[in-house]
């Protein structure tokens, strides 16, 4: 286990180096002057030149990259051109909203995707299996922006059941933040009104965000379960009179989850990165909406900071997946 952790953490360094290099090059390839965006079009040339010197933009590209890496090593992600605040402060403020949305979407994907995949495999080629497959194909085929807009039209504009934007209703404000996750903080402080309202605002964006990953998990669980249920040991266990539900859950599902763990782990990383579109549609104040606004403003430091956070998240999730493999399959430890 120690060897795997050390190996993954060493890969984290290489991944982050590659990500910083790619994002830095792209930020210099795209036409635009960060200094001009910061000072405005009416600023004098003297002011513009002073800002370029402060940002290091008057130096060669390789020197600018070294300055950027030096700042990263000291925890400095740069200053946002749009908000004029340190990028790390902006991301720290917006990250809890994205994490909360991704966590609830992940929970929905697991609670629906795994049972649906098991049912589809057990009831292969029946009406339940066909419904599950249609549901899965729809999830991987329908764009998130389309399903999000349709959900708003139906459940907000037409039925009026659910809110369509924000984390809380107008006039409500959470008094004390501990984790930054409103549902958790309201529970810890005993504010049930905030808890209900924040949970109500999570329903539409979380379901919309989870649909794609839910469908992917369903298809993977179904395929893995079908393969496991056709194994000799399953037929032997069934012939020995083991109850079907016990056989499916403790013999079938446990072994089917081994290849599914990778998909599930990457799904959470995709939820963090894929929240960009969902947060824009539902005006969710998270990192996704923050980076979309930054893209429109050519705010390269913010874009690169967001990319780094997502890259770190993917590597950490891959590490957790490897450790889960060791739990599910003792042979991996040897």
C-alpha positions in Angstrom: 0.0 0.0 0.0 2.8 2.4 0.8 4.5 1.6 -2.5 1.3 2.4 -4.4 0.8 5.7 -2.5 4.4 6.8 -3.2 4.1 5.8 -6.8 0.8 7.7 -7.3 2.1 10.8 -5.5 5.2 10.8 -7.7 3.0 10.6 -10.8 1.1 13.6 -9.4 4.2 15.7 -9.9 4.6 14.6 -13.5 0.9 15.2 -14.2 0.9 18.6 -12.7 4.1 19.5 -14.6 2.4 18.5 -17.9 -0.8 20.3 -17.0 1.0 23.5 -16.1 3.1 23.4 -19.3 0.0 22.8 -21.5 -2.1 25.4 -19.9 0.7 28.0 -19.9 1.4 27.4 -23.6 -2.3 27.7 -24.5 -2.6 30.9 -22.5 0.2 32.4 -24.6 -1.1 31.0 -27.9 -4.6 32.5 -27.6 -4.7 36.1 -28.7 -5.1 38.6 -25.9 -3.2 40.8 -23.6 -3.8 40.1 -19.9 -2.3 43.4 -18.8 -4.6 45.3 -21.2 -7.6 43.4 -19.8 -6.5 44.3 -16.3 -6.0 48.0 -16.7 -8.7 48.6 -19.3 -8.7 50.1 -22.8 -8.4 53.7 -21.7 -5.2 53.2 -19.6 -2.0 55.0 -20.7 0.9 53.2 -22.2 3.0 53.9 -19.1 0.4 52.3 -16.9 0.1 49.3 -19.3 3.9 48.9 -19.3 4.1 49.1 -15.5 1.5 46.3 -15.2 3.3 44.1 -17.7 6.5 44.5 -15.7 4.7 43.6 -12.4 3.2 40.5 -14.1 6.5 39.6 -15.7 5.0 39.8 -19.2 8.0 41.8 -20.4 10.2 38.8 -20.0 10.8 35.9 -22.4 8.2 33.1 -22.3 10.5 30.6 -20.7 11.3 33.1 -17.9 7.6 33.7 -17.4 7.0 30.0 -17.0 9.7 29.7 -14.4 8.1 32.6 -12.5 4.8 30.8 -12.7 6.3 27.5 -11.4 8.1 29.4 -8.6 4.8 30.9 -7.6 3.1 27.5 -7.6 5.7 26.0 -5.4 5.0 28.7 -2.8 1.2 28.2 -3.1 0.6 31.3 -5.3 -1.7 30.6 -8.3 -1.5 34.2 -9.5 -4.0 37.1 -9.4 -7.3 37.0 -11.2 -7.5 39.6 -13.9 -11.3 39.7 -13.5 -11.7 39.9 -9.7 -8.3 41.4 -8.9 -8.1 38.8 -6.1 -5.6 35.9 -5.6 -6.8 32.9 -7.6 -6.3 30.6 -4.7 -8.7 32.7 -2.6 -11.3 32.7 -5.4 -11.1 29.0 -5.8 -11.3 28.4 -2.1 -14.5 30.4 -2.0 -16.1 28.7 -4.9 -14.8 25.1 -4.4 -17.3 24.1 -1.6 -20.3 24.8 -3.8 -18.8 22.6 -6.6 -17.9 19.9 -4.2 -21.3 19.9 -2.6 -23.0 19.6 -6.0 -20.6 16.9 -7.2 -21.1 14.9 -4.0 -24.8 14.8 -4.2 -24.7 14.0 -7.9 -22.3 11.2 -7.1 -24.5 9.8 -4.4 -27.5 9.9 -6.8 -25.5 8.1 -9.5 -24.4 5.4 -7.1 -27.8 4.9 -5.5 -29.6 4.6 -8.8 -26.9 3.3 -11.2 -25.7 0.3 -9.2 -29.1 -1.2 -8.4 -30.3 -0.5 -12.0 -27.3 -2.2 -13.4 -27.8 -5.3 -11.2 -31.5 -5.5 -12.1 -30.8 -5.2 -15.8 -28.2 -8.0 -15.5 -30.4 -10.3 -13.4 -33.5 -9.6 -15.6 -31.5 -9.9 -18.9 -33.6 -9.4 -22.0 -36.8 -8.6 -20.1 -38.7 -5.4 -20.1 -36.8 -4.2 -17.1 -33.5 -4.7 -18.9 -34.7 -2.9 -22.0 -35.9 0.1 -19.9 -32.5 0.2 -18.1 -30.6 0.1 -21.5 -32.8 2.9 -23.0 -32.2 4.9 -19.8 -28.4 4.4 -20.1 -28.2 5.2 -23.7 -30.2 8.4 -23.1 -27.8 9.4 -20.4 -24.7 9.1 -22.5 -26.4 10.6 -25.6 -28.3 13.6 -24.3 -26.2 16.7 -23.8 -26.1 18.1 -20.3 -27.1 21.6 -21.4 -30.2 20.2 -23.1 -31.4 18.0 -20.2 -30.7 20.9 -17.8 -32.8 23.4 -19.8 -35.6 20.8 -20.2 -35.6 20.1 -16.4 -35.9 23.9 -15.7 -38.8 24.3 -18.1 -40.7 21.3 -16.7 -40.0 21.4 -13.0 -39.6 25.2 -12.5 -41.4 27.1 -15.3 -44.3 24.7 -15.8 -44.9 22.9 -12.5 -43.2 25.3 -10.1 -42.0 22.4 -8.0 -38.3 23.2 -7.7 -36.0 26.2 -7.8 -33.9 26.7 -10.9 -30.9 28.7 -9.7 -28.7 29.5 -6.8 -27.9 27.7 -3.6 -30.5 29.4 -1.4 -33.7 31.3 -1.9 -33.6 35.1 -2.0 -33.6 36.5 1.5 -32.1 33.5 3.1 -28.4 33.5 4.3 -26.4 31.0 6.2 -25.0 32.6 9.3 -22.1 30.3 10.0 -20.0 28.3 7.6 -17.8 25.4 8.8 -17.2 23.3 5.7 -18.7 25.6 3.1 -21.2 22.9 2.2 -24.6 24.4 3.1 -26.4 21.2 3.8 -23.7 20.0 6.1 -23.2 23.3 7.8 -27.0 23.8 8.4 -27.1 20.3 10.0 -24.1 21.0 12.2 -25.7 24.3 13.4 -29.2 22.9 13.6 -30.6 25.4 11.1 -33.3 23.2 9.5 -34.8 25.9 7.4 -31.5 26.5 5.6 -31.0 22.7 5.3 -34.3 22.2 3.6 -33.9 25.1 1.3 -30.3 24.3 0.3 -31.3 20.6 -0.3 -34.3 21.8 -2.4 -32.0 23.9 -4.6 -29.6 20.9 -5.1 -32.2 18.6 -6.6 -32.4 19.8 -10.2 -28.7 20.5 -10.8 -27.5 17.4 -9.0 -29.9 15.1 -11.0 -28.9 16.8 -14.2 -25.2 16.5 -13.4 -25.5 12.9 -12.3 -27.4 11.6 -15.3 -24.4 11.0 -17.6 -22.3 9.3 -14.9 -25.4 7.4 -13.7 -25.9 5.9 -17.1 -22.2 5.0 -17.4 -22.2 3.3 -14.0 -25.4 1.4 -14.9 -23.9 0.0 -18.2 -20.6 -1.0 -16.5 -22.4 -2.7 -13.6 -24.7 -4.6 -16.0 -21.8 -5.8 -18.1 -19.7 -6.8 -15.1 -22.7 -8.6 -13.5 -23.5 -10.6 -16.6 -19.9 -11.7 -16.8 -19.8 -12.7 -13.2 -23.2 -14.5 -13.2 -22.0 -16.8 -16.0 -19.0 -18.0 -14.0 -18.8 -21.6 -12.8 -18.6 -20.8 -9.1 -21.9 -18.9 -9.4 -23.6 -21.9 -10.9 -22.1 -24.2 -8.3 -23.3 -21.9 -5.5 -26.8 -21.8 -7.0 -26.8 -25.6 -7.3 -25.8 -25.9 -3.6 -29.1 -24.1 -2.7 -27.8 -20.7 -1.7 -30.6 -18.1 -1.8 -30.7 -16.1 -5.0 -30.6 -12.6 -3.4 -27.6 -13.6 -1.2 -25.9 -15.1 -4.3 -26.5 -11.9 -6.3 -25.3 -9.5 -3.7 -22.5 -11.3 -1.9 -21.2 -13.5 -4.7 -22.1 -11.6 -7.8 -22.1 -7.9 -7.0 -18.9 -7.9 -4.9 -16.9 -9.4 -7.7 -18.7 -7.2 -10.3 -17.7 -4.1 -8.4 -14.0 -4.7 -9.0 -13.9 -3.4 -12.6 -16.7 -0.9 -11.8 -14.5 0.8 -9.1 -12.4 2.5 -11.8 -15.5 3.8 -13.6 -17.0 5.0 -10.4 -13.8 6.8 -9.3 -13.3 8.5 -12.6 -17.0 9.5 -12.5 -16.5 11.6 -9.5 -13.6 13.4 -11.2 -15.8 13.9 -14.2 -18.5 15.4 -12.0 -16.0 18.0 -10.7 -14.9 18.9 -14.1 -18.3 18.5 -15.8 -20.0 20.8 -13.4 -18.9 23.7 -15.6 -22.0 23.4 -17.9 -24.4 22.5 -15.1 -23.3 25.4 -12.9 -23.7 27.8 -15.8 -27.2 26.6 -16.6 -28.4 26.7 -13.0 -26.4 29.8 -12.0 -24.7 27.7 -9.3 -22.0 29.8 -7.7 -19.2 27.2 -7.9 -15.9 26.8 -9.7 -17.6 25.9 -13.0 -19.4 29.2 -13.3 -16.3 31.0 -12.1 -14.1 29.5 -14.8 -16.7 30.2 -17.5 -16.8 33.8 -16.5 -13.0 33.8 -16.5 -12.9 32.4 -20.0 -15.1 35.1 -21.3 -12.8 37.6 -19.7 -9.6 35.9 -20.9 -8.6 35.5 -17.2 -5.7 33.1 -17.8 -4.5 32.8 -14.2 -8.0 31.7 -13.0 -8.4 29.2 -15.9 -5.0 27.6 -15.2 -5.7 27.5 -11.4 -9.0 25.7 -12.1 -7.3 23.2 -14.4 -4.7 22.5 -11.7 -7.3 21.8 -9.1 -9.2 19.4 -11.4 -5.9 17.6 -12.3 -5.0 17.2 -8.6 -8.5 15.8 -8.0 -8.1 13.2 -10.7 -4.8 11.9 -9.5 -6.1 11.7 -5.9 -9.2 9.8 -7.0 -7.0 7.4 -9.0 -5.0 6.7 -5.8 -8.2 6.1 -3.9 -9.4 3.7 -6.6 -6.1 1.7 -6.4 -6.6 1.4 -2.6 -10.2 0.2 -3.0 -8.9 -2.4 -5.4 -6.7 -3.8 -2.6 -9.8 -3.9 -0.3 -12.0 -5.7 -2.8 -9.3 -8.0 -4.2 -6.8 -9.3 -1.6 -4.7 -10.8 -4.4 -3.7 -7.3 -5.5 -1.9 -6.8 -2.2 0.5 -9.7 -2.9 
